[in-house]
């Protein structure tokens, strides 16, 4: 199935039903009085975050979504029924924007989160509402109000803790397959990855994090070259970026340092906030480097790149060095979560004095 992370849709809430003008006509009641009921409200349009969805492909082909209008009011004090609501299921991480202005209206960040994106019109008043001591036979009524209509742009930003960054064929897909349950397509040619892959990395019991693998970047990606620029938005919600570098490129004339610098520059051009996220350097494919040359090659690479941050040496193919890396990632993410939300309060049932 093709990965779709953008869609344009039109939503229309239902119009309210009209009020009714009616008078009671019963035997032996010559002056029965007004009994026209109100119209029902129009149906609302809701969006709900569904954890079972991971693309917006359903909205690529179904563009128009309309709720039912409210039923008109009727005589004998009968009010119209409300129009049926419409609920649109969307992936967690969907951004709902105004298609005309680009303004962000809503974000679906939690599974099951439900928001109203178009409000139904209120029902009109029947003549029963206008009855008074002075106006005993009102003939006024009001029409139902129209429901909201909007053109919306849906944009999916996957929710992941860690994002993988690097050139095509740097070994990102091999790495995510080695440490998680994801099974992306892996081949020996560039641009094998055509759409983002998510993998859950389990570090221990109730200890896990989510990794996002996007198509590789090339120089000029921020201006639209290659595939990765289409999916850089999926890294904006991550807490940590892993810059994976092929330390043993197939082409001997390729300089890994120049490639790493190009990736960093593209990141900076695309989004300054993304560039300033915590970023670790992961030197991959060490199994292709003779053991006696590894230390010197790593040292030379770090020196030429002038890198001051954390450096990890791995081989995604043989999984060498992967376990220490994922444990360090988990500790970093847990620390970031505690800094944002604080430590969860202890359950009083398990306090020492409660156990005595």
DOMI-810436 format. One record per residue (C-alpha): residue number from 0; residue in one letter; z, x, y. Coordinates in Angstrom, 2 decimals. Each point is the difference from the previous one (the first is absolute). Layout:
+-----+-----+---------+---------+---------+
|   n | res |      pz |      px |      py |
+-----+-----+---------+---------+---------+
| NUM |   a |       Z |       X |       Y |
...
+-----+-----+---------+---------+---------+
END
This chain:
+-----+-----+---------+---------+---------+
|   n | res |      pz |      px |      py |
+-----+-----+---------+---------+---------+
|   0 |   x |    0.00 |    0.00 |    0.00 |
|   1 |   x |   -0.88 |    1.33 |    3.45 |
|   2 |   x |    2.96 |    0.92 |    2.17 |
|   3 |   x |   -0.08 |   -2.11 |    3.17 |
|   4 |   x |    2.48 |    0.81 |    2.75 |
|   5 |   x |   -1.52 |   -1.95 |    2.91 |
|   6 |   x |   -1.14 |   -3.59 |    0.38 |
|   7 |   x |   -0.78 |   -2.48 |    2.77 |
|   8 |   x |    1.07 |   -3.62 |   -0.47 |
|   9 |   x |    0.14 |   -3.21 |    2.01 |
|  10 |   x |    3.03 |   -2.26 |   -0.41 |
|  11 |   x |    0.37 |   -3.54 |    1.32 |
|  12 |   x |    3.20 |   -2.02 |   -0.18 |
|  13 |   x |   -0.30 |   -3.77 |   -0.38 |
|  14 |   x |   -0.15 |   -2.36 |    2.96 |
|  15 |   x |    2.81 |   -2.49 |    0.46 |
|  16 |   x |   -0.63 |   -3.61 |   -0.91 |
|  17 |   x |   -0.43 |   -2.58 |    2.76 |
|  18 |   x |    2.68 |   -2.51 |    0.89 |
|  19 |   x |   -0.59 |   -3.69 |   -0.71 |
|  20 |   x |    0.09 |   -3.10 |    2.19 |
|  21 |   x |    1.17 |   -2.95 |   -2.06 |
|  22 |   x |    2.15 |   -3.11 |    0.37 |
|  23 |   x |    2.04 |   -1.73 |   -2.64 |
|  24 |   x |   -1.63 |   -3.16 |   -1.30 |
|  25 |   x |    2.29 |   -1.96 |   -2.25 |
|  26 |   x |    0.54 |   -3.67 |   -0.60 |
|  27 |   x |    2.52 |   -1.58 |    2.34 |
|  28 |   x |    0.07 |    3.17 |    2.14 |
|  29 |   x |   -2.27 |   -0.77 |    2.92 |
|  30 |   x |    1.12 |    3.02 |    2.02 |
|  31 |   x |    0.46 |    2.61 |   -2.68 |
|  32 |   x |   -0.29 |    2.98 |    2.33 |
|  33 |   x |   -1.74 |    3.36 |   -0.41 |
|  34 |   x |   -0.01 |    1.71 |   -3.40 |
|  35 |   x |   -2.61 |    2.75 |    0.31 |
|  36 |   x |    1.13 |    3.23 |   -1.69 |
|  37 |   x |   -0.50 |    3.63 |    0.97 |
|  38 |   x |   -2.70 |    2.20 |   -1.46 |
|  39 |   x |    0.93 |    2.80 |   -2.41 |
|  40 |   x |   -0.07 |    3.65 |    0.99 |
|  41 |   x |   -2.90 |    2.17 |   -1.04 |
|  42 |   x |    0.35 |    2.49 |   -2.81 |
|  43 |   x |    1.12 |    3.56 |    0.79 |
|  44 |   x |   -1.68 |    3.18 |   -1.24 |
|  45 |   x |    2.40 |    2.55 |   -1.51 |
|  46 |   x |   -0.43 |    3.57 |   -1.21 |
|  47 |   x |    2.24 |    1.27 |   -2.79 |
|  48 |   x |    0.35 |    3.54 |   -1.33 |
|  49 |   x |   -0.81 |    0.19 |   -3.71 |
|  50 |   x |    1.03 |    3.16 |   -1.86 |
|  51 |   x |   -2.61 |   -0.70 |   -2.69 |
|  52 |   x |   -2.93 |    0.49 |    2.40 |
|  53 |   x |   -1.30 |    3.38 |    1.14 |
|  54 |   x |   -3.26 |   -0.79 |    1.81 |
|  55 |   x |   -1.39 |   -2.53 |    2.49 |
|  56 |   x |   -3.09 |   -0.68 |   -2.09 |
|  57 |   x |    0.78 |   -3.74 |   -0.20 |
|  58 |   x |   -0.53 |   -0.30 |    3.75 |
|  59 |   x |   -3.26 |    1.93 |    0.08 |
|  60 |   x |   -1.82 |   -3.05 |   -1.37 |
|  61 |   x |    2.31 |   -2.91 |    0.98 |
|  62 |   x |   -0.09 |    0.24 |    3.79 |
|  63 |   x |    1.05 |   -3.49 |    1.13 |
|  64 |   x |    3.41 |   -1.50 |   -0.80 |
|  65 |   x |    0.89 |   -3.47 |    1.31 |
|  66 |   x |    3.12 |   -2.11 |   -0.40 |
|  67 |   x |   -0.17 |   -3.80 |   -0.24 |
|  68 |   x |    0.51 |   -2.19 |    3.02 |
|  69 |   x |    2.93 |   -2.39 |    0.23 |
|  70 |   x |   -0.38 |   -3.63 |   -0.95 |
|  71 |   x |   -0.30 |   -2.55 |    2.79 |
|  72 |   x |    2.90 |   -2.32 |    0.77 |
|  73 |   x |   -0.14 |   -3.59 |   -1.30 |
|  74 |   x |    1.52 |   -3.35 |    0.69 |
|  75 |   x |    3.24 |   -1.31 |   -1.46 |
|  76 |   x |    1.86 |    3.08 |    1.28 |
|  77 |   x |   -1.92 |    2.30 |   -2.35 |
|  78 |   x |   -0.26 |    3.61 |    1.07 |
|  79 |   x |   -2.90 |    2.17 |   -1.13 |
|  80 |   x |    0.55 |    2.66 |   -2.64 |
|  81 |   x |   -0.10 |    3.68 |    0.98 |
|  82 |   x |   -3.11 |    1.94 |   -0.88 |
|  83 |   x |    0.10 |    2.33 |   -2.99 |
|  84 |   x |    0.84 |    3.61 |    0.85 |
|  85 |   x |   -2.14 |    2.95 |   -1.07 |
|  86 |   x |    1.63 |    3.20 |   -1.29 |
|  87 |   x |   -2.06 |    3.21 |   -0.09 |
|  88 |   x |    1.23 |    2.72 |   -2.35 |
|  89 |   x |   -0.45 |    3.53 |    1.31 |
|  90 |   x |    0.99 |    3.48 |   -1.23 |
|  91 |   x |    3.25 |    1.51 |    1.18 |
|  92 |   x |   -0.80 |    2.23 |    2.96 |
|  93 |   x |   -2.60 |   -2.29 |    1.57 |
|  94 |   x |   -0.35 |    0.15 |    3.77 |
|  95 |   x |   -1.13 |   -3.27 |    1.63 |
|  96 |   x |   -1.74 |    0.57 |    3.34 |
|  97 |   x |   -1.85 |   -2.13 |    2.54 |
|  98 |   x |   -3.68 |    0.66 |   -0.63 |
|  99 |   x |   -0.87 |   -0.31 |    3.70 |
| 100 |   x |    2.72 |    2.06 |    1.69 |
| 101 |   x |    1.16 |    2.19 |   -2.89 |
| 102 |   x |    3.62 |   -1.01 |    0.66 |
| 103 |   x |    2.25 |    0.33 |   -3.04 |
| 104 |   x |    1.45 |   -3.45 |   -0.73 |
| 105 |   x |    1.89 |    0.53 |   -3.24 |
| 106 |   x |    0.75 |    2.59 |   -2.70 |
| 107 |   x |    0.77 |   -0.89 |   -3.61 |
| 108 |   x |    2.37 |    2.74 |   -1.12 |
| 109 |   x |    2.19 |   -1.68 |   -2.64 |
| 110 |   x |   -1.06 |   -1.78 |   -3.20 |
| 111 |   x |    0.35 |   -3.75 |    0.40 |
| 112 |   x |    0.07 |    0.18 |    3.82 |
| 113 |   x |   -1.54 |   -3.19 |    1.43 |
| 114 |   x |   -1.20 |   -0.50 |    3.56 |
| 115 |   x |   -1.88 |   -2.73 |    1.86 |
| 116 |   x |   -3.33 |    1.22 |    1.35 |
| 117 |   x |   -1.33 |   -3.34 |    1.31 |
| 118 |   x |    2.13 |   -2.97 |    1.00 |
| 119 |   x |   -1.07 |   -3.56 |   -0.70 |
| 120 |   x |   -0.33 |   -2.48 |    2.84 |
| 121 |   x |    2.77 |   -2.47 |    0.73 |
| 122 |   x |   -0.65 |   -3.63 |   -0.87 |
| 123 |   x |   -0.64 |   -2.53 |    2.75 |
| 124 |   x |    2.49 |   -2.72 |    0.95 |
| 125 |   x |   -0.56 |   -3.63 |   -0.95 |
| 126 |   x |    0.84 |   -2.89 |    2.32 |
| 127 |   x |    3.35 |   -0.39 |   -1.73 |
| 128 |   x |    1.10 |    3.10 |    1.98 |
| 129 |   x |   -0.77 |   -1.64 |    3.34 |
| 130 |   x |    2.05 |   -3.18 |   -0.52 |
| 131 |   x |    2.64 |   -0.60 |    2.65 |
| 132 |   x |    1.89 |   -2.84 |    1.65 |
| 133 |   x |   -2.64 |   -0.12 |    2.71 |
| 134 |   x |   -3.10 |    0.68 |   -2.08 |
| 135 |   x |    0.46 |   -2.22 |   -3.03 |
| 136 |   x |   -3.63 |   -0.06 |   -1.08 |
| 137 |   x |   -1.28 |    3.53 |    0.60 |
| 138 |   x |   -3.58 |    0.76 |   -0.79 |
| 139 |   x |    0.27 |    3.73 |    0.57 |
| 140 |   x |   -0.52 |    2.57 |   -2.70 |
| 141 |   x |   -0.73 |    3.73 |    0.02 |
| 142 |   x |   -2.53 |    1.92 |   -2.09 |
| 143 |   x |    1.05 |    2.78 |   -2.30 |
| 144 |   x |   -0.05 |    3.54 |    1.36 |
| 145 |   x |   -2.57 |    2.44 |   -1.37 |
| 146 |   x |    1.12 |    2.71 |   -2.40 |
| 147 |   x |   -0.27 |    3.68 |    0.80 |
| 148 |   x |   -3.24 |    1.81 |   -0.83 |
| 149 |   x |   -0.14 |    3.76 |   -0.19 |
| 150 |   x |   -2.37 |    2.79 |   -0.97 |
| 151 |   x |    2.03 |    2.65 |   -1.76 |
| 152 |   x |   -0.61 |    3.52 |   -1.21 |
| 153 |   x |    1.90 |    0.98 |   -3.14 |
| 154 |   x |    0.69 |    3.68 |   -0.51 |
| 155 |   x |    1.80 |    1.40 |   -3.02 |
| 156 |   x |    2.22 |    3.05 |    0.31 |
| 157 |   x |    1.48 |    0.79 |   -3.39 |
| 158 |   x |    3.75 |    0.51 |   -0.16 |
| 159 |   x |    0.64 |    3.42 |   -1.52 |
| 160 |   x |    2.74 |    2.58 |    0.44 |
| 161 |   x |   -2.26 |    3.03 |   -0.46 |
| 162 |   x |   -3.64 |    0.53 |    0.97 |
| 163 |   x |   -2.32 |    2.60 |   -1.50 |
| 164 |   x |   -2.23 |    1.86 |    2.42 |
| 165 |   x |   -2.74 |    2.51 |   -0.74 |
| 166 |   x |   -3.64 |    0.87 |   -0.44 |
| 167 |   x |   -2.15 |   -1.60 |   -2.70 |
| 168 |   x |    0.71 |    1.57 |   -3.41 |
| 169 |   x |    3.30 |    1.49 |    1.15 |
| 170 |   x |    1.69 |   -1.60 |   -3.00 |
| 171 |   x |    1.69 |   -3.01 |    1.62 |
| 172 |   x |   -1.03 |   -2.45 |   -2.72 |
| 173 |   x |    1.02 |    2.47 |   -2.72 |
| 174 |   x |    3.38 |    0.38 |    1.66 |
| 175 |   x |    0.68 |   -3.75 |    0.30 |
| 176 |   x |   -1.05 |   -0.47 |   -3.62 |
| 177 |   x |    2.33 |    2.82 |   -1.09 |
| 178 |   x |    3.13 |   -1.30 |    1.73 |
| 179 |   x |   -0.45 |   -3.79 |   -0.01 |
| 180 |   x |   -1.34 |   -2.93 |   -1.98 |
| 181 |   x |   -3.24 |   -0.12 |    2.02 |
| 182 |   x |   -3.24 |    0.74 |   -1.86 |
| 183 |   x |   -2.66 |    0.75 |    2.62 |
| 184 |   x |   -3.47 |    1.16 |   -0.87 |
| 185 |   x |   -0.10 |    3.80 |   -0.22 |
| 186 |   x |   -3.23 |    1.99 |   -0.09 |
| 187 |   x |   -1.28 |    3.45 |    0.94 |
| 188 |   x |   -1.98 |   -1.09 |    3.06 |
| 189 |   x |    1.09 |   -0.79 |    3.57 |
| 190 |   x |    0.75 |   -3.54 |    1.17 |
| 191 |   x |    0.99 |   -1.23 |   -3.46 |
| 192 |   x |    2.71 |   -2.10 |    1.67 |
| 193 |   x |   -1.67 |   -2.86 |    1.87 |
| 194 |   x |    3.03 |   -2.12 |    0.84 |
| 195 |   x |    3.78 |    0.54 |    0.26 |
| 196 |   x |    2.10 |    0.21 |   -3.14 |
| 197 |   x |    3.71 |   -0.74 |   -0.15 |
| 198 |   x |    2.34 |    1.51 |   -2.55 |
| 199 |   x |    3.71 |   -0.53 |   -0.65 |
| 200 |   x |    1.81 |    3.27 |   -0.71 |
| 201 |   x |    3.17 |   -0.47 |   -2.03 |
| 202 |   x |    2.50 |    2.80 |    0.59 |
| 203 |   x |    2.87 |   -1.53 |   -1.97 |
| 204 |   x |    1.74 |   -3.31 |   -0.72 |
| 205 |   x |   -0.44 |   -2.19 |    3.11 |
| 206 |   x |   -1.49 |    2.99 |    1.81 |
| 207 |   x |   -3.66 |   -0.24 |    0.94 |
| 208 |   x |   -2.47 |    0.19 |    2.87 |
| 209 |   x |   -3.60 |   -1.02 |    0.64 |
| 210 |   x |   -2.87 |    2.45 |    0.56 |
| 211 |   x |   -3.32 |   -0.90 |    1.68 |
| 212 |   x |   -3.14 |    1.98 |   -0.80 |
| 213 |   x |   -2.87 |   -0.50 |    2.46 |
| 214 |   x |   -3.57 |    1.34 |   -0.14 |
| 215 |   x |   -0.29 |    3.62 |    1.10 |
| 216 |   x |   -0.59 |    0.93 |    3.61 |
| 217 |   x |   -2.72 |    2.25 |    1.35 |
| 218 |   x |   -0.59 |    1.51 |    3.41 |
| 219 |   x |   -1.04 |   -2.72 |    2.44 |
| 220 |   x |    1.90 |   -2.73 |   -1.85 |
| 221 |   x |    1.64 |   -1.28 |    3.19 |
| 222 |   x |   -3.51 |   -0.71 |    1.36 |
| 223 |   x |   -1.00 |   -1.84 |   -3.16 |
| 224 |   x |   -1.28 |    2.72 |   -2.35 |
| 225 |   x |    0.72 |   -0.40 |   -3.70 |
| 226 |   x |    2.16 |   -2.67 |   -1.61 |
| 227 |   x |    3.57 |    0.99 |    0.83 |
| 228 |   x |   -0.13 |   -1.15 |    3.64 |
| 229 |   x |   -0.29 |   -3.61 |   -1.22 |
| 230 |   x |    3.35 |    0.28 |   -1.76 |
| 231 |   x |    2.07 |    2.24 |    2.27 |
| 232 |   x |    1.85 |   -3.11 |    1.18 |
| 233 |   x |    1.63 |   -0.16 |   -3.43 |
| 234 |   x |    1.94 |    3.18 |    0.81 |
| 235 |   x |    1.54 |   -1.42 |    3.18 |
| 236 |   x |    2.91 |   -1.69 |   -1.77 |
| 237 |   x |    0.91 |    2.93 |   -2.24 |
| 238 |   x |    3.15 |    2.05 |    0.50 |
| 239 |   x |   -1.50 |    3.29 |   -1.20 |
| 240 |   x |   -3.46 |    1.55 |   -0.28 |
| 241 |   x |   -0.92 |    2.47 |   -2.72 |
| 242 |   x |   -2.85 |    2.26 |    1.09 |
| 243 |   x |   -1.57 |    1.06 |   -3.29 |
| 244 |   x |   -2.15 |    3.13 |    0.16 |
| 245 |   x |   -2.32 |    1.38 |   -2.66 |
| 246 |   x |    1.11 |    3.62 |   -0.22 |
| 247 |   x |   -2.80 |    0.90 |   -2.42 |
| 248 |   x |   -3.19 |   -1.66 |    1.34 |
| 249 |   x |   -3.07 |    0.03 |   -2.23 |
| 250 |   x |   -2.13 |    1.48 |    2.78 |
| 251 |   x |    1.30 |    3.51 |    0.70 |
| 252 |   x |   -1.36 |   -0.14 |    3.57 |
| 253 |   x |    2.26 |   -2.97 |    0.80 |
| 254 |   x |    3.09 |    0.96 |    1.97 |
| 255 |   x |    3.01 |   -2.25 |   -0.86 |
| 256 |   x |    1.68 |    0.94 |    3.29 |
| 257 |   x |   -2.93 |   -1.28 |    2.06 |
| 258 |   x |   -0.09 |   -3.19 |   -2.05 |
| 259 |   x |    3.73 |   -0.56 |    0.54 |
| 260 |   x |   -0.37 |    0.51 |    3.74 |
| 261 |   x |   -2.90 |   -2.46 |    0.12 |
| 262 |   x |    2.10 |   -2.68 |   -1.72 |
| 263 |   x |    2.87 |    0.48 |    2.45 |
| 264 |   x |   -2.36 |   -0.26 |    2.97 |
| 265 |   x |   -1.55 |   -3.22 |   -1.32 |
| 266 |   x |    3.46 |   -1.45 |   -0.46 |
| 267 |   x |    0.95 |    0.87 |    3.56 |
| 268 |   x |   -3.21 |   -1.52 |    1.41 |
| 269 |   x |    0.47 |   -3.22 |   -1.93 |
| 270 |   x |    3.64 |   -0.76 |    0.85 |
| 271 |   x |    2.60 |    2.17 |    1.73 |
| 272 |   x |    2.87 |   -1.90 |   -1.66 |
| 273 |   x |   -1.54 |    0.64 |   -3.42 |
| 274 |   x |   -0.39 |    3.68 |    0.86 |
| 275 |   x |    3.69 |    0.23 |    0.91 |
| 276 |   x |    1.23 |   -1.47 |   -3.30 |
| 277 |   x |    1.86 |    2.37 |   -2.36 |
| 278 |   x |   -2.64 |    1.95 |   -1.93 |
| 279 |   x |    0.42 |    2.34 |   -2.96 |
| 280 |   x |   -2.51 |    2.52 |   -1.25 |
| 281 |   x |   -0.84 |   -0.26 |   -3.71 |
| 282 |   x |   -2.12 |    2.83 |   -1.40 |
| 283 |   x |   -1.81 |   -1.33 |   -3.06 |
| 284 |   x |   -2.05 |    1.40 |   -2.89 |
| 285 |   x |    2.16 |    3.08 |   -0.53 |
| 286 |   x |   -1.01 |   -0.09 |   -3.65 |
| 287 |   x |   -3.39 |    1.28 |    1.18 |
| 288 |   x |    1.60 |    3.05 |    1.65 |
| 289 |   x |    1.01 |    3.01 |   -2.15 |
| 290 |   x |    3.82 |    0.19 |   -0.20 |
| 291 |   x |    0.11 |    3.47 |    1.50 |
| 292 |   x |   -1.94 |   -1.18 |    3.08 |
| 293 |   x |    1.85 |   -3.25 |    0.73 |
| 294 |   x |    2.80 |    1.32 |    2.20 |
| 295 |   x |   -2.33 |    2.10 |    2.13 |
| 296 |   x |   -2.52 |   -2.83 |    0.42 |
| 297 |   x |    2.67 |   -2.52 |    0.98 |
| 298 |   x |    1.57 |    2.42 |    2.45 |
| 299 |   x |   -3.37 |    0.81 |    1.57 |
| 300 |   x |   -0.87 |   -3.70 |    0.33 |
| 301 |   x |    3.30 |   -0.92 |    1.69 |
| 302 |   x |   -0.23 |    2.99 |    2.34 |
| 303 |   x |   -3.56 |   -0.73 |    1.12 |
| 304 |   x |    0.72 |   -3.72 |    0.45 |
| 305 |   x |    3.20 |    0.85 |    1.92 |
| 306 |   x |    1.79 |   -2.69 |   -1.90 |
| 307 |   x |    3.74 |   -0.37 |    0.64 |
| 308 |   x |    0.77 |   -3.09 |   -2.09 |
| 309 |   x |    0.83 |   -0.49 |   -3.70 |
| 310 |   x |   -2.46 |    1.48 |   -2.51 |
| 311 |   x |   -0.31 |   -1.04 |   -3.65 |
| 312 |   x |   -2.12 |    1.70 |   -2.65 |
| 313 |   x |   -1.26 |   -2.26 |   -2.77 |
| 314 |   x |   -2.69 |   -0.58 |   -2.56 |
| 315 |   x |   -0.66 |   -3.73 |   -0.24 |
| 316 |   x |   -2.10 |    0.53 |   -3.13 |
| 317 |   x |    2.75 |    1.74 |   -1.98 |
| 318 |   x |    2.81 |   -1.71 |    2.00 |
| 319 |   x |    1.53 |    3.37 |    0.78 |
| 320 |   x |    2.33 |   -0.30 |    3.01 |
| 321 |   x |   -0.37 |   -3.80 |    0.24 |
| 322 |   x |    3.56 |   -0.92 |   -1.03 |
| 323 |   x |    1.77 |    2.07 |    2.69 |
| 324 |   x |   -2.42 |   -1.44 |    2.55 |
| 325 |   x |    0.61 |   -3.65 |   -0.85 |
| 326 |   x |    3.78 |    0.52 |   -0.02 |
| 327 |   x |   -0.21 |    1.58 |    3.47 |
| 328 |   x |   -2.18 |   -2.91 |    1.19 |
| 329 |   x |    2.50 |   -2.55 |   -1.28 |
| 330 |   x |    2.91 |    1.73 |    1.74 |
| 331 |   x |   -1.98 |    0.11 |    3.25 |
| 332 |   x |   -0.89 |   -3.70 |   -0.19 |
| 333 |   x |    3.54 |   -1.03 |   -0.90 |
| 334 |   x |    1.31 |    1.98 |    2.95 |
| 335 |   x |   -2.51 |   -1.66 |    2.33 |
| 336 |   x |    0.96 |   -3.46 |   -1.27 |
| 337 |   x |    3.70 |    0.67 |    0.48 |
| 338 |   x |   -0.64 |    1.28 |    3.52 |
| 339 |   x |   -1.89 |   -3.20 |    0.85 |
| 340 |   x |    2.16 |   -2.59 |   -1.73 |
| 341 |   x |    3.30 |    1.79 |   -0.62 |
| 342 |   x |    1.88 |    0.06 |   -3.27 |
| 343 |   x |    0.31 |   -3.35 |   -1.73 |
| 344 |   x |    3.57 |   -1.38 |    0.14 |
| 345 |   x |    1.96 |    0.54 |   -3.19 |
| 346 |   x |    0.66 |   -3.03 |   -2.18 |
| 347 |   x |    3.74 |   -0.83 |    0.40 |
| 348 |   x |    0.21 |   -0.99 |   -3.67 |
| 349 |   x |   -0.46 |    3.64 |   -0.99 |
| 350 |   x |    2.47 |    1.49 |    2.47 |
| 351 |   x |    2.71 |    2.21 |   -1.63 |
| 352 |   x |    2.80 |   -2.36 |    1.01 |
| 353 |   x |   -1.88 |   -2.96 |   -1.55 |
| 354 |   x |   -0.14 |    1.77 |   -3.36 |
| 355 |   x |    3.74 |    0.67 |   -0.22 |
+-----+-----+---------+---------+---------+
END
